[in-house]
Amino acid sequence: MTPTPELKSTRPGAPDSADQAYTDFTRSLSYGDYLQLDVLRSAHQPVTQAHDEHLFIAIHHVSEVWLDLIVRELSAAMSLLERGITDAPLKMLSRVVRAEEQMTNAWDVLKTMTPTDYLEFRSAFGQASGFQSERYRMMEFMLGNRNEVMLRPHAHREDLHGPLKAAMEAPSIYDLTLCLLAGAGFDLPAEVLERDYSQPYTSHPAVKAAWMEVYRDTGRHWELYELAEKLLDVEDQFRRWRFNHLTTVERVIGFKRGSGGTSGAGYLKKALDIVLFPELWEVRTEL
Ligand code: HEM
């Protein structure tokens, strides 16, 4: 005999109905308490009546939350790499790539705002610009894009300026990776391993030669190869964010100057030429 399938009841009180959920939070931590949603929502403070200002603020907030997560993941990955551990950082870097992807996708939502919509509130935020984003600079410094000028907007806030300056003067994730290359027996000169970290990294023939060997014998150097490809994923996705930012900026403000004082689209276009991990791109040509 075929067993009768169990009938699911929809009557209130059944195990899968909503009224089984906990509803009394007078003495225990609720969702909103745990996530401090009052605090989060209180940060949403438009300064005009413009409908699109809500979108503008929300996208910036969401991006800042992702940037904060990216910085945490990079920081954890870097302290493991510093200790010679390469497996767990791979997972963290995968998460960084996914978070970057979310930030990149945010442009699709922001693009629904036209120049006319934007002009309704543009004058209200004066000289404020993403250029002054501390989390973004922290991420860039960790990835190796170093420039002392980027510290200046934070000079009035020692709590932000201090850690940013420290990150700018410490090895980047690529510098740590190059130490691992040297540790694996590749001959890298002192000018690479003991360089002035506050300066941007520039390509070096010895590093390129080392990566060539890794890519020519991936089986033998699997850990370094996997790490290199993961770093490339991070840079690849970051480039997409930069490109979509530029395109959105051109759509919304054309070639007007930026609120932060730069030439605007021209400045952002130049940033597309930045290369974080040069030899990882260069080896491709010669393989
Ligand atoms: C309509 C929307 C936006 C416009 C018109 C815009 C425009 C600009 C412009 C012109 C710059 C160059 C610096 C300046 O002079 O201000 C800039 C930089 C920047 N923006 Fe945006 N932006 C928009 C949205 C966003 C969003 C949603 C984010 C997310 C966090 C963001 C993050 C940044 C960052 C991090 C920089 C610095 C880039 C660098 O120095 O390489 N922007 N933006």
Residues whose N, C-alpha, C, O or C-beta is under 5 A from the ligand:
A	BS01	HEM	I59 H60 S63 S129 G130 F131 S133 Y136 V249 V252 I253 G258 S259 G260 G261 T262 G264 A265 A271
